[in-house]
C-alpha cells in the first residue's frame, strides 16, 4: 500500500484546540507521509471516507496558516474571523463536516448543545455550540498534540479528526458518530462523566455501548481516561467499573503513572494500561505556532497511549500486503491482523513500573510495590513515550509490532498477570455485556479467591456479581 492506503486516523473528542500550530501543519509531517494530498477534500483520496452526500454540509475551512516560530496564534485567529463564523454545530440534525487544508486535520467538527440536553455533570467545557480555541490554552490542544502532533505526538504519521463537545449529551453524540466511522481507527477521550455533581465518582450509564461494541468488533479501538480520582488530584481513587465510558471490556481504559516510575494513589482503577501523568511535553498552553507547555493527568496518558497504538497500526499497514485500510470483521491491517491482536500486543509490551504509590502528585508518601495493586493502577504496565530514554515512542512501537511481524519474541510477563485480567475482564463483561476480544471467554478457567495474596483481585471477584450499570442520565 502507498501513503493513502497506510494512513491511520485518530479522533480526539475534547473541549477545543487550535490548528495554528506546527504540530498539525502538513509542512511538518514526517517524510514518509508527506505525499498525502492534504489540500484536497478527504473523500477524494482517503480510503473508506464517506460520500459528501452523507453530511448536511461538507466544505473546507480555509485558514491563515503560518509556519514561522514567532507567529502568535491569536493573531492568525483574528485574521480568520469570517472563516470561523461559518462553522455550524453538528448533532442530531446533521453533520457539518469541515476539514482544514494544509494541516493533518482531515475533520473538524463541533457538537453543540441541543434543546433536550440537561447538564447534569460539572465536568463539561462551556456551552458554545461552534468550535475550537483561538489559542493553545485548551485541554484538547494538549490531548491532540500528544496523540498525533508532528512535534509532540506519539503518532506523528497519523491524521486527526477533532470533535469538540460542549455538554455531556453532545460528547456522547460525538462518540456515537465516531463509532460509526470505519475509516477512523482510534478514538481518544480524555474526560469522564459522573452521577454526582460534587465528586468525580465515574458512576455513569449514558454511553451508546451497543454502537461502541459493534465498532470494536468491526476493528475500531476506543480509549478512555481512567480519571484522576474523586477530587481530580490523584489522591482518592475512583472506580472505573461502573462507568459506561471506562467500564466496558472493549474499551481501553488508561491510567497514569509518575515519570519516576510510581503509581498515583488516586487514579481511576482498574485500568488496562498506563501512560505518563505529569510533566509531559505538548502543545498545551502554546501562544505561538511552535511552543507549548507540559501536560498531565490521565488526560495526557490516554492520547499518549492512543497515539502509540495508532503508530503501531500505521507501522503494520506499511508492511502488510493486501486488504483495505478500513476495518472489516475486526481486521485492521493486511488480510489477518485484527484490532484485538494489536490491543493484546499493546498490553503485553507495556513495562510495569518499579511500583509503589505516590500520595498525590507531590510524592509525599510512597509505598512498596505490590503486583495486585499495581495491576489495578496501571494495568499491564506503562508506556513512557517522549520520556523514554531508550528510543522514545519508536522503540515502544517496535516492542509492540515486533512479535506480530515475527521479528521478536513477546516480553516475559509478571506472575499472576493473566489470572488478574481474567477476573477484570469477567467483571466488566458481567456489567456491560459479553465480548469476544477480552481476557475472559466462556469456559475460561477462573482463579480461586485469594484475599491474602490477591486482595484487590478478590474484592473485584466477590463484589462484581452484585454490580449493575450506573444510573442512566436524563438528557
N, C-alpha and C positions, 0 to 999 in steps of 0.2 A: 504494500500500500504506500501511497505517497503522503505528503503532509496533510492534505484534507482528510484522507482516509484514516490517518493515525490520530487525528486531533481528539483531545479529551476535553470535555466541557464540565465545569463546576458551577453550580448555582449557589449563591450566597443569599440567605434571607436575613435581613438585618435592618437597622434603623436608617441608614443613609451612608453615602460615600461620595467622594469627588473623583471624577475621571481625569481631572487635570493633574496627573502625576505620572512620572516616568515608569512607575510600577505597572501602569496599564497602557503605555504607549506602544503602538505597533513598531515604532522605530527602535525600541529597546528589546524586542523579542529575542530569545536565543536563536542562534544561527540556523538550527535545524527546523525551525518553524517560521522563519522569516518569509518564506514563499507563500504564506497564506494570503488570500486576496481580501484583506480586511477593510478595503474601501468599498467592497461590493456587498449587496444585500445577502444575508446568510442563506436564504433559500436557494440561491444560485450556485452555491459551492459546498455547503456543509451537509454531508450525507445524513439523511434521516430527518432533516428540518422540515417542519410542516409547510403546506402551501399558504401563501399570503392570505388567501380567502378564508382561512380558519380564524383569522383575527378580525376584530372590529375595526382596527386601524393598524397599519403596518408601514412604517416610514423611518428614514434615518434621522438621528438627532445630530445635526452638524454643528460642531463646537469649535471654538478658537483654541487650538492646542499649541503649546509652546514647549520645546524640549530643553530650553536653557535653564541652568541650575537656579539662577537667582529670581526667576519669574514668580510673582506672587499669584497663587491660585485664585484669591479673591478678585484680583483684577481681571483675570480671564473670565471668571463667572459673571462679572459686571458687564463685560462685552457681549455676553450671550443671553441677556435677559429675554430677548424675543424668542430664542430657541427654547429656553426653559419654560417660558409661558405657554408653549404649545403642547406641553406634556399633559396627558389626561390620565385619570385614575383607571386602573384595571380592577375587575371584580366580576360579580355575577352577571352584570350587563354586557360583559365582553372584555377582551384584552386589547389594550393599547400597546402594541409591541413596537419598541424603539431599539435601534442599535446605534452605536457611536463609531462612525467611520474613523479610521486612523488609530484605533485602540483595539485591545483584545476584548472589549466589552461587546459581545455579539447579542446581548439582550439587556435592556434596562427598563424595568417595569416598576410601577408604584401601585401597591394595593392599598387603597384608602378605606376609611370608614364608610359604612352604609347605614341606611336609616334604621335597620333592625338590630344593629350592633349594640351590645351593652358592655361597657368597660367594667369588668368585674375583677381585674387584677391590676396592681400598681405597676407591674413590670411591663409597661408599654412605652413607646417612644413618641409621644405627642399625638397630634390629630390632623396634621397636614395631609391632604389627600393626594398630593402630587409626588414629589420625588427629590432625593439626593441632597447632599450638603454642599454649600458654597465653598467650604474649606475642608481641611483634613481632620478636624477635631470631632470626628464621627466614629462611633463604635464600628460601623460597617467598613470604615476605612482601614481599621486595624484588621478585622477578620478577612476582608477581601485581599489585602496585600499579603498577609501571612499565608493564605491559601495559594494564590496564583500570581502574585506580583513578580514582575521581572527582576526586581532588586531583592525583595524580602521573601518571596513566595517559595513554598515547598514544591510547587509545580509551576515554574516559570514557563514551561511549554504548554500550559493549559489556557483555555479561553474561559471567560467569565460571563455568566448571566446573573445580573444583580436584581434582586427582588426586595424592594423596600416595603416594610409593613408599618402600620401606624396604630393599629388596635389589635387586641387579641384575636378577634374574628378575622381580621384581614391577614394576619400571619398564617392562620390555618388555611385561608383561601389561597395564599401564595404557595404554601406547601403542597396542597392538593393539586394545584395547577402544575407545579414542577414534577410531582409524582406521575403525572400523565404524559410526560415528555420523554420518550425512549431515546432521544438524542442527548439528553442531559445525563451524565454519568454518575455524578455525585452531588448531593445536596447537603450543605453545611449550615447548621443552625446554632448560633451562639446566644440563645435566650431560653427561657423556660417559664411556664405559667403555673400558677398555684390556685388552690381553692381559697386560701387565706389572703387577705389584703394587708396582714400585719407582718407575716414572715414568709419566706420562700420555701414552703413545705413541699412543693412539687407534687401535690396530690391533685390530679387533674385528669379529665377524660374528654377533652374537646377535639382530639385529632381524628381525622378520617383514616383510621387504621386499616380499613378494608382496602382502600385505594393504595395506601402506602405499602401494605403487604404484597399486593399484586405487583407493584413497581419493583419491590425487592426480588420477587420470584422471576420477574422479567429480566432483571440484571442491574437495576439502579441501586446505589447504596446511599442511605441516609445517615448522617452523623448529627448527634445532638450533644450539647454540653451537659455534663452531669450536674453542674451547679457548684456554687462556691459556698454552700452552707446556708442555714436558715436566715442568717443576717448578712449574707454576701461578703463575709470577711474571713472565710477559711477556718472558722473556729468550731461551730456546732454543725455537724453534718446533716444533710438532708438525704432522704431515701429517694432512689430513682425508680423503684419497682412499681409504685402506684401512679406513675405519670404516663399518659399515653404518648408523650414525646420521648422520654428517655427509657421507658419500661419495656416496650416490645422487644422480643428476641431478635427481630430482623433489623433493628436499629443499632448502629454502632454508638455506644454511649461512652463519651470521652471524659476522663478525669484529668487532673493536673498534678504535677509533681514540682517540687522546688528545684531550681537549677543545680543545687548542691547535692541532689540525689536523695531527698527526703520526701515522704508523702505529707500532705497537709491534713491536719486532724479534721478539718471541716469541709472537704469537698464532698460532692454527691457520691453516694455509694449504693449498690455496687456499680462498677464501671467495667468496660471491656478492655480499654487500652488508655494510655495517658500521653499527654504532651506536656509542654512547659507552661507553668503558671505564673511566672514572674520574670520581668526584665527581658522580654523577647523583642528583638528588633522588628520594626514595622513602619508603615507609613502613617500610623495613627498620630494625630496632633500635628501633621505637616501644615505649613503655610506656604511653602514654595513647592515647585513641581518635583523636587528631589529629596526633601528632608523628611523627618519623621521622628517619633519617639518610641520608647518601649511600650509593649502591650502585655497584658497579663490575664490571669484567671483561666477558668475553663473556656472562656470566650476566645482566648488565644489558642489553647490546646486543641480545640475542636477543628478550626480551619487548618491548623498545622498538620493534624492527622489526616484530614480530608485531602489536603494537598499532597501529602506523602502517598496516600492510596492512589490518587489520580495520576501522579507522576509515574508510579509503578505500572498503572494501566497503560499509560502512554508508551512506556518502555516495552511492554508486552506487545502492543499493537505494531510497533516498529518492526518486530521480528516475526510476528505470527502471520502465516500465509492464509489468504482467503478470508471470506466472510465479511459482512458489513460491520462498520464500527458501531452501529446501533445495537441495542440489546434485543435478544430473542431467546426465549426459553432459558434464560439465565446466562447464556453465553455472551461474553463481552469483548473477547479478543480471539482472533483466529477462528477455528471451527469448534474448539473444545474448551477453551479456558473460560470458566464461569466466574461470576462475581462472588459466589460462595467460596470457591477455591482461593480467590485473591484476598477476600476478607480473612480467611483462615491463615493465609500466608502472612498477612499484615499482623495478625495477633501473635503468631508463633515466631516471628522475627523481632518482636519487641523485647527489650532487655529490662528485666526487673531492676529497680533501684537497689542501692545498698540497704534501703529500708528504714523503718522508724518514722515517727511523725514529728513535724514541727507544730508547735501550738500557735496556729495562725501564721501570717506571713512574716512575723518578726522573729521566729525561731527561738522563742524564749525557753521552750522546753522541748527536749527530744526524748524519744523512747526507743527501745531496741527494735530491730526488725523482726517481724513475725509473719510468716507466709500467709496465714489465714487472713489477717487484717490487710496485708499488702495486696492480695488478690482483690479484695473488695475496693480498695482505694484506687489502684492503678490498673486493674485487670491483669492482662498478660504481661504488662511491662510498659516502659516509657520510650518514646522517641524524642530525641533532643533537637532534631532539625538543625537550624542555623547555629545552635550552641554545641553541636557535636564536633569535637576537635579532631576526629578521625575521618575527615572527608565530608562532613556535613550531611545534607539530605541525600546526596548522590550515593554515599556509602550505605545509608539506611535502605535506600531503594534497591540497591544491588543485593542486600541481605534478604529482601522480600522476594524479588523476582528470580534470584539465582536458583533456588530449589524448583521453582515452576518450570524453568527452562533447562533443568538438568545440569546447570553449571556448578552447583554447590550443594552440599548436604544441609538439611534443616538443622537449626540450632538444637542443642540439648535443652530440655525444658525442666523446670523445677519439679521436685517430687510433690505429688498431691494436686498439681495444677489441673490435670484432666478431670479428676473427680469433682473438684471445686466448681468448675464451669459446667459440668453436667447438672449439678444442683441449681446453679444460677439460671441456666437455660430452661430447666424443667419448671422453675418458679415463674419465669417470665411467660412461658407458653401457657401455664395454668391461668394466669391473669388475663393475657391479651390474645391468646389464640395460638394454636399449633403452627409449626413452621418447619419445613424440611431441612433448612440450612443451619440449624442450631446444633450445639453440642449434645443436646438431648433429643433422642428419637424414640418412638415406641419400641420397647424391648431393650433399651439401653440399660446396662447394669447401673444401679444407683447405690452409692456408698451408704453404709450404715451411719446413723448419727454418732457423733463423737464430740461431746461437749468439752472434753478435756483438751484434745489436740486441735480440734477444729470448731471452736465455739461460734464463730461468725457463720460458717457454712451450716452448722447445725441449727442455728437460730433461724436462718432463711428456710431451711428444710422443714422445720417444725411449724413455723408460722405461716408458710405460704398457702397451705390448704384452706385457711380461713380468709385469705385475702381476695378481694374482688376489685374491679376497676374503681377509680375515684369518681366523684360526682361529676355528672355531665353539666358543663356550664350553660347558662341560659343566654344565648346570644340574642 
